Amino acid sequence: MGSRETVELSDVFGISRGIPLTYVRRREVDDSFVNNLARGRHIVVFGASKQGKTCLRRQWLEDEQYILVQCSTGQSREAVYELLLKRAGAKVSVTDKKTVKGTYKINVEFYSGEVAEQTETASTSLELDPADCNDVIRALSDLSFSKHIVLEDFHYLEEKVQRELAFDLKAFHEQSSIIMIVVGVWLETNRLILYNGDLAGRLIPIDADGWSPDDLGRVIAIGEDLLNFRFPPNVRDALVLGCGGNVGLLQEACSRICANGGVVTTQDLCKSIGSLEQVEQVLGDVADEHAARYRNYLALVCDGDSVEAGRRLVIRAILEAPRAKRISGLRVQELGDVVGSVEDARQAVTQLIEIQQQNQVKPIILDWDAGENVLRIVDGGFQLFLDFQKREHLLAAAGLD
C-alpha cells in the first residue's frame, strides 16, 4: 500500500483564503454554475454568509478568466462602472464636461496591443457618461474585453443602485457577450428578476445556501480521510445539527476539535477524536467570540424613542422565536400580529435594513425577502449566538427586558 500524502489541518478545515481540500461539489450549485457559464447567461450566486459563494467562483474560474469588482456601501452606479473599467485595464479620469443629469463625464484611456511587449503603444481615449451602461459596453468593446465580470458583495449597494444595475444587465446581455456574475448575501431566489422582469431567461439564480446534512457529512468524511482520523458517529451528527446548515461554522468547529485532539496534520495511524461535550464547548466558544458584536448590534437596532417601537417588537419576535422558525424566517403576517399591523411590520423591517446599511454592519445580519415577504437571518454566527444565549440575557442586551 502506498504512503499517505501528508496535508495540514489549515488546508482541510477552517475558514481560509483559498479553496479547502474538503470542497464538496453539489449538483444543484456547481453544475448549474458551470453549465450556465457556457450558455452565456448572467449568474446570481446568493446565500447566507460563509456558505461557499466565493469558493464556488474560485473553484470553477481561473484568475485570468474574470475581473473582480468589489461593491461597498455608498457606491453609486457610476462608481461601480468606473471601478469596472479600471479593473478592465483602462485609465479613468474625470473631465470638466457634464452629462445631461449634471454629473461629470469621465475620460477612459487604454492602449492597443500588449503594453508589456511594446516600447511604443497606440492609445485610444473615450469620453463617456459613467452612468450610461451603453457607453460602458462600448468602451469594453473597444478594449476587446472578453472576461467575465464578478460583482462581489452586491448586497452592500443601496437598493436604488441594485435596481439600476439590474436594468443594465439586460443591455449587457443583448449588446455584448460579457457574463456578469453577481454575488450577494440574501436568500431571495429571484431578487434581481423582481427588480427587472426582463432578466427572466437572461439570468440564472444559484442558491449557494443549500447545504443538506448529507453534503455537510461529505465535508467531514473528506477531512477524516485526508487527515486520517475519525469522529464518532454521534459527534458527526452533533456537528451537522449544531451548525444549522452553515458550512462555514462546520469547518470552524471541525478545525477546533481536530486541533484540540492533536490532529494538526495527517496521522500515521488513524485515531478517533471528539465527544459531544467538545462539540458543545467548541460551538459555544465560537458563539462567545462574536457575542460582543451581536450585543452591540441588538443595542444599535433597538435604540430609539417610541416612534421606532415597531422595530424593537420585531427584534423581540426574532429573539423569542424557536430555532426552526429563526432558520426558516418570520413572515410579514406573523410580524404584523406582533407589531400591530402588516403595514407597521413592513415599516419596522425597512428601518432595520436601513440601519444595517447606514452603520455598515458587515457581514449583514438580517435580510428582507420581498418576494416571499419573509425576514431572515443571513449570518450563521448570529444564529449560533442565539442558540447559546439565555432568552432573558438576549432581551436585556436589546433593552427589551
C-alpha positions as CSV (number, residue, x, y, z in Angstrom):
1,M,0.0,0.0,0.0
2,G,1.4,3.4,-1.0
3,S,2.2,6.0,1.6
4,R,-0.5,8.5,2.5
5,E,0.0,12.1,1.3
6,T,0.6,14.5,4.3
7,V,-1.6,17.6,4.4
8,E,-2.0,20.3,7.1
9,L,-5.2,20.9,9.1
10,S,-5.4,24.5,7.9
11,D,-5.7,23.2,4.3
12,V,-8.5,20.8,5.2
13,F,-10.8,22.5,7.8
14,G,-11.4,26.1,8.8
15,I,-12.0,29.4,7.0
16,S,-9.2,30.0,4.6
17,R,-8.5,32.4,1.7
18,G,-8.1,29.5,-0.7
19,I,-10.3,26.5,-1.6
20,P,-10.3,24.0,1.2
21,L,-9.4,20.4,0.3
22,T,-12.8,19.5,1.7
23,Y,-14.6,21.3,-1.1
24,V,-17.8,19.4,-2.0
25,R,-19.3,19.6,-5.4
26,R,-23.1,20.0,-5.2
27,R,-25.0,19.2,-8.4
28,E,-27.6,22.0,-7.9
29,V,-24.9,24.6,-7.3
30,D,-21.6,23.6,-9.0
31,D,-23.1,22.0,-12.1
32,S,-25.6,24.8,-12.5
33,F,-22.8,27.4,-12.3
34,V,-20.5,25.6,-14.9
35,N,-23.4,24.8,-17.3
36,N,-24.8,28.4,-17.3
37,L,-21.4,30.0,-17.9
38,A,-21.3,28.0,-21.1
39,R,-24.8,29.2,-22.1
40,G,-23.9,32.9,-21.8
41,R,-26.4,33.8,-19.2
42,H,-25.7,36.2,-16.3
43,I,-25.4,34.3,-13.0
44,V,-26.5,35.4,-9.5
45,V,-24.9,33.5,-6.7
46,F,-26.7,34.1,-3.4
47,G,-26.9,32.7,0.1
48,A,-26.1,33.5,3.7
49,S,-22.6,34.5,4.9
50,K,-19.8,31.8,4.8
51,Q,-21.8,29.4,2.6
52,G,-19.2,28.9,-0.1
53,K,-20.1,31.6,-2.6
54,T,-16.5,32.8,-3.1
55,C,-15.1,29.2,-3.2
56,L,-17.6,28.4,-5.9
57,R,-16.2,31.1,-8.1
58,R,-12.6,30.2,-7.3
59,Q,-13.2,26.5,-7.9
60,W,-14.5,26.9,-11.5
61,L,-12.9,30.1,-12.8
62,E,-9.2,30.8,-13.2
63,D,-8.0,34.2,-12.1
64,E,-7.3,35.3,-15.7
65,Q,-10.9,34.5,-16.7
66,Y,-12.6,37.3,-14.8
67,I,-12.2,40.7,-13.1
68,L,-13.5,41.3,-9.6
69,V,-15.4,44.4,-8.8
70,Q,-15.8,44.8,-5.1
71,C,-19.1,46.6,-4.2
72,S,-19.3,48.6,-1.0
73,T,-21.7,50.7,1.0
74,G,-22.4,54.1,-0.5
75,Q,-21.2,53.3,-4.0
76,S,-23.2,54.8,-6.9
77,R,-23.7,53.1,-10.3
78,E,-21.1,55.5,-11.7
79,A,-18.6,54.4,-9.1
80,V,-19.2,50.7,-9.8
81,Y,-18.6,51.3,-13.6
82,E,-15.5,53.4,-13.0
83,L,-14.0,50.7,-10.9
84,L,-15.1,48.1,-13.5
85,L,-13.3,50.0,-16.3
86,K,-10.2,50.4,-14.2
87,R,-10.1,46.6,-13.4
88,A,-10.6,46.0,-17.2
89,G,-7.3,47.8,-17.8
90,A,-8.3,51.4,-18.6
91,K,-7.1,54.6,-17.2
92,V,-10.0,56.6,-15.9
93,S,-10.1,60.4,-15.1
94,V,-12.8,62.9,-14.5
95,T,-13.4,65.6,-17.2
96,D,-14.9,69.1,-16.8
97,K,-17.8,68.2,-19.0
98,K,-21.2,67.4,-17.6
99,T,-23.8,64.8,-18.6
100,V,-27.4,65.7,-19.2
101,K,-28.0,64.8,-15.5
102,G,-25.4,67.3,-14.3
103,T,-22.8,64.8,-13.3
104,Y,-19.3,64.9,-14.8
105,K,-18.2,62.7,-17.7
106,I,-15.1,60.6,-17.5
107,N,-12.2,60.1,-19.9
108,V,-11.3,56.4,-20.5
109,E,-7.8,55.8,-22.0
110,F,-6.5,52.5,-23.0
111,Y,-3.7,51.0,-25.1
112,S,-3.9,48.8,-28.1
113,G,-1.7,45.7,-28.1
114,E,0.2,44.1,-25.3
115,V,1.8,47.0,-23.4
116,A,4.4,44.8,-21.8
117,E,5.8,43.7,-25.2
118,Q,5.9,47.0,-26.9
119,T,8.0,50.1,-26.2
120,E,5.5,52.3,-28.0
121,T,1.8,51.7,-28.0
122,A,-1.1,53.4,-29.6
123,S,-3.5,54.8,-27.1
124,T,-7.2,55.4,-27.5
125,S,-9.3,57.9,-25.5
126,L,-13.0,57.9,-25.0
127,E,-15.2,60.4,-23.3
128,L,-18.3,58.8,-21.7
129,D,-21.1,59.0,-19.2
130,P,-20.2,56.6,-16.4
131,A,-23.9,56.2,-15.5
132,D,-24.8,55.1,-19.1
133,C,-24.3,51.3,-19.5
134,N,-24.3,51.7,-23.3
135,D,-21.2,53.9,-23.0
136,V,-19.5,51.4,-20.7
137,I,-20.3,48.5,-23.0
138,R,-18.9,50.5,-26.0
139,A,-15.7,51.2,-24.0
140,L,-15.3,47.5,-23.1
141,S,-15.8,46.5,-26.7
142,D,-13.1,49.0,-27.8
143,L,-10.9,47.4,-25.1
144,S,-11.6,44.0,-26.7
145,F,-12.6,42.9,-23.2
146,S,-13.8,39.3,-23.1
147,K,-13.6,38.3,-19.4
148,H,-16.4,37.6,-17.0
149,I,-17.2,40.4,-14.5
150,V,-17.8,39.4,-10.9
151,L,-19.8,41.9,-8.8
152,E,-18.9,40.8,-5.3
153,D,-20.9,41.8,-2.2
154,F,-23.7,43.2,-4.3
155,H,-25.9,43.4,-1.2
156,Y,-23.9,46.3,0.2
157,L,-25.1,48.6,-2.6
158,E,-28.2,50.7,-1.9
159,E,-31.4,49.2,-3.3
160,K,-31.7,52.0,-5.8
161,V,-28.2,51.2,-7.2
162,Q,-29.0,47.4,-7.2
163,R,-32.1,48.2,-9.3
164,E,-30.2,50.4,-11.7
165,L,-27.6,47.7,-12.3
166,A,-30.3,45.1,-12.7
167,F,-31.8,47.1,-15.6
168,D,-28.3,47.4,-17.1
169,L,-27.8,43.7,-17.1
170,K,-30.3,43.3,-19.9
171,A,-28.2,45.7,-22.1
172,F,-25.0,43.8,-21.3
173,H,-26.8,40.6,-22.3
174,E,-28.1,42.0,-25.6
175,Q,-25.2,44.2,-26.7
176,S,-22.2,42.1,-25.7
177,S,-21.1,38.6,-24.9
178,I,-20.0,39.6,-21.4
179,I,-21.3,37.5,-18.5
180,M,-21.9,39.2,-15.2
181,I,-21.6,37.1,-12.0
182,V,-23.5,38.8,-9.2
183,V,-22.6,37.6,-5.7
184,G,-24.7,38.7,-2.7
185,V,-25.8,37.8,0.8
186,W,-29.6,37.2,0.6
187,L,-31.9,34.2,0.5
188,E,-34.4,35.5,-2.1
189,T,-34.2,33.4,-5.3
190,N,-35.4,36.0,-7.8
191,R,-34.3,39.3,-6.3
192,L,-32.8,40.7,-9.5
193,I,-35.7,39.5,-11.6
194,L,-38.1,41.3,-9.2
195,Y,-36.1,44.4,-9.9
196,N,-36.2,43.9,-13.6
197,G,-38.6,41.3,-15.1
198,D,-36.8,41.5,-18.4
199,L,-34.0,39.5,-16.9
200,A,-36.1,36.3,-16.9
201,G,-34.3,33.9,-19.3
202,R,-31.2,36.1,-19.3
203,L,-30.2,35.3,-15.8
204,I,-29.9,32.2,-13.7
205,P,-30.0,32.4,-9.8
206,I,-27.9,29.8,-7.9
207,D,-28.6,29.2,-4.3
208,A,-25.3,28.5,-2.5
209,D,-27.1,28.2,0.8
210,G,-28.4,24.7,0.1
211,W,-26.2,22.5,2.3
212,S,-28.0,19.3,3.1
213,P,-27.0,17.1,6.1
214,D,-25.5,14.7,3.5
215,D,-23.5,17.5,1.9
216,L,-22.1,18.5,5.3
217,G,-21.4,14.9,6.1
218,R,-19.3,14.6,3.0
219,V,-17.3,17.6,4.1
220,I,-16.5,15.8,7.3
221,A,-15.8,12.5,5.6
222,I,-13.3,14.0,3.2
223,G,-11.5,15.7,6.0
224,E,-11.3,12.5,8.0
225,D,-9.7,10.7,5.1
226,L,-7.2,13.4,4.4
227,L,-6.1,13.7,8.0
228,N,-6.6,10.0,8.8
229,F,-8.8,10.3,11.8
230,R,-12.5,9.6,12.7
231,F,-15.2,11.4,14.6
232,P,-17.6,9.0,16.5
233,P,-20.9,8.9,14.6
234,N,-22.8,10.8,17.3
235,V,-20.1,13.6,17.2
236,R,-20.5,13.9,13.4
237,D,-24.3,14.1,13.8
238,A,-24.0,16.7,16.5
239,L,-21.6,18.8,14.4
240,V,-24.0,18.8,11.4
241,L,-27.0,19.6,13.6
242,G,-25.3,22.2,15.7
243,C,-24.0,24.2,12.7
244,G,-27.6,24.7,11.4
245,G,-26.7,24.1,7.7
246,N,-23.9,26.6,7.7
247,V,-20.7,25.0,6.2
248,G,-18.5,27.9,7.4
249,L,-19.5,27.1,11.0
250,L,-19.0,23.4,10.4
251,Q,-15.5,24.0,9.0
252,E,-14.5,26.1,12.0
253,A,-15.9,23.6,14.5
254,C,-14.1,20.6,12.9
255,S,-10.9,22.6,12.8
256,R,-11.0,23.3,16.5
257,I,-11.9,19.8,17.6
258,C,-9.1,18.4,15.4
259,A,-6.6,20.9,16.9
260,N,-7.8,20.0,20.4
261,G,-7.3,16.3,19.6
262,G,-3.8,16.8,18.3
263,V,-4.7,16.3,14.7
264,V,-2.9,19.2,13.0
265,T,-1.5,17.2,10.1
266,T,-2.2,13.8,8.5
267,Q,-1.9,11.0,11.1
268,D,0.3,7.9,10.6
269,L,-2.2,5.8,12.5
270,C,-5.9,6.5,12.3
271,K,-7.3,7.8,15.6
272,S,-10.7,8.7,16.9
273,I,-11.3,12.1,18.4
274,G,-14.1,14.3,19.7
275,S,-17.0,14.0,22.1
276,L,-20.5,15.5,22.4
277,E,-19.2,17.7,25.2
278,Q,-16.4,19.0,22.9
279,V,-18.9,19.8,20.2
280,E,-21.0,21.8,22.7
281,Q,-17.9,23.6,24.0
282,V,-16.5,24.5,20.6
283,L,-19.7,25.8,19.3
284,G,-20.2,27.8,22.4
285,D,-16.7,29.2,22.1
286,V,-17.4,30.3,18.5
287,A,-20.6,32.0,19.7
288,D,-18.9,33.7,22.6
289,E,-16.1,35.2,20.4
290,H,-18.6,37.2,18.5
291,A,-21.0,37.9,21.3
292,A,-19.9,41.5,21.8
293,R,-20.5,42.3,18.2
294,Y,-24.0,40.9,18.3
295,R,-24.9,42.5,21.5
296,N,-23.8,45.8,20.1
297,Y,-26.0,45.1,17.0
298,L,-29.0,44.5,19.2
299,A,-28.4,47.7,21.1
300,L,-28.0,49.6,17.8
301,V,-31.2,48.4,16.2
302,C,-33.3,48.7,19.4
303,D,-32.1,52.2,20.3
304,G,-34.7,54.9,19.7
305,D,-37.9,56.5,21.1
306,S,-41.4,55.3,21.0
307,V,-41.8,56.2,17.3
308,E,-39.5,53.2,16.5
309,A,-41.2,50.8,18.9
310,G,-42.1,48.6,16.0
311,R,-38.6,47.5,15.1
312,R,-38.0,46.7,18.8
313,L,-41.0,44.4,18.7
314,V,-39.7,42.7,15.5
315,I,-36.3,42.1,17.2
316,R,-38.2,40.7,20.2
317,A,-40.0,38.3,17.9
318,I,-36.7,37.1,16.5
319,L,-35.1,36.6,19.9
320,E,-38.2,34.7,21.2
321,A,-38.7,32.6,18.1
322,P,-37.8,28.9,18.3
323,R,-34.7,27.8,16.4
324,A,-36.6,26.2,13.5
325,K,-38.6,29.4,12.9
326,R,-35.5,31.6,13.1
327,I,-33.9,29.4,10.4
328,S,-36.9,29.4,8.1
329,G,-37.6,33.1,8.7
330,L,-40.5,35.2,10.1
331,R,-43.3,36.0,7.6
332,V,-44.8,39.5,7.5
333,Q,-48.2,38.3,8.7
334,E,-46.5,36.9,11.8
335,L,-44.6,40.1,12.4
336,G,-47.8,42.1,11.8
337,D,-49.5,40.2,14.6
338,V,-46.7,41.2,16.9
339,V,-46.3,44.8,15.8
340,G,-50.0,45.6,15.3
341,S,-50.4,45.5,11.5
342,V,-48.7,44.3,8.4
343,E,-48.0,47.9,7.3
344,D,-46.3,48.6,10.6
345,A,-44.3,45.4,10.3
346,R,-43.1,46.4,6.8
347,Q,-42.1,49.8,8.1
348,A,-40.2,48.3,11.0
349,V,-38.3,45.9,8.8
350,T,-37.4,48.7,6.4
351,Q,-35.9,50.6,9.3
352,L,-33.9,47.6,10.4
353,I,-32.4,47.1,6.9
354,E,-31.6,50.8,6.6
355,I,-29.9,50.9,9.9
356,Q,-27.7,48.0,8.8
357,Q,-26.7,49.9,5.7
358,Q,-26.2,53.2,7.4
359,N,-24.0,51.7,10.1
360,Q,-22.2,49.4,7.6
361,V,-22.9,46.2,9.6
362,K,-20.6,43.6,8.0
363,P,-21.5,40.9,7.4
364,I,-25.1,41.8,7.4
365,I,-27.3,40.0,9.9
366,L,-30.9,40.4,8.6
367,D,-32.3,40.4,5.1
368,W,-35.8,41.0,3.8
369,D,-37.1,38.7,1.1
370,A,-39.6,40.9,-0.8
371,G,-40.8,38.0,-3.0
372,E,-41.8,35.8,-0.1
373,N,-42.4,38.6,2.4
374,V,-40.1,36.9,4.9
375,L,-37.5,38.4,7.3
376,R,-34.5,36.1,7.6
377,I,-31.2,35.8,9.5
378,V,-28.4,35.6,7.0
379,D,-25.5,35.4,9.4
380,G,-24.9,31.9,10.7
381,G,-22.8,33.2,13.5
382,F,-25.8,35.2,14.8
383,Q,-27.9,32.1,14.7
384,L,-25.3,30.3,16.7
385,F,-25.1,33.2,19.2
386,L,-28.9,33.0,19.7
387,D,-28.6,29.2,20.3
388,F,-26.2,29.7,23.2
389,Q,-27.7,32.7,24.9
390,K,-30.4,32.6,27.6
391,R,-33.5,34.4,26.5
392,E,-33.5,36.9,29.4
393,H,-29.9,37.8,28.6
394,L,-30.8,38.4,25.0
395,L,-33.7,40.7,25.9
396,A,-31.5,42.6,28.3
397,A,-28.9,43.1,25.6
398,A,-31.5,44.6,23.4
399,G,-33.0,46.7,26.2
400,L,-36.2,44.7,26.0
401,D,-36.3,43.2,29.5
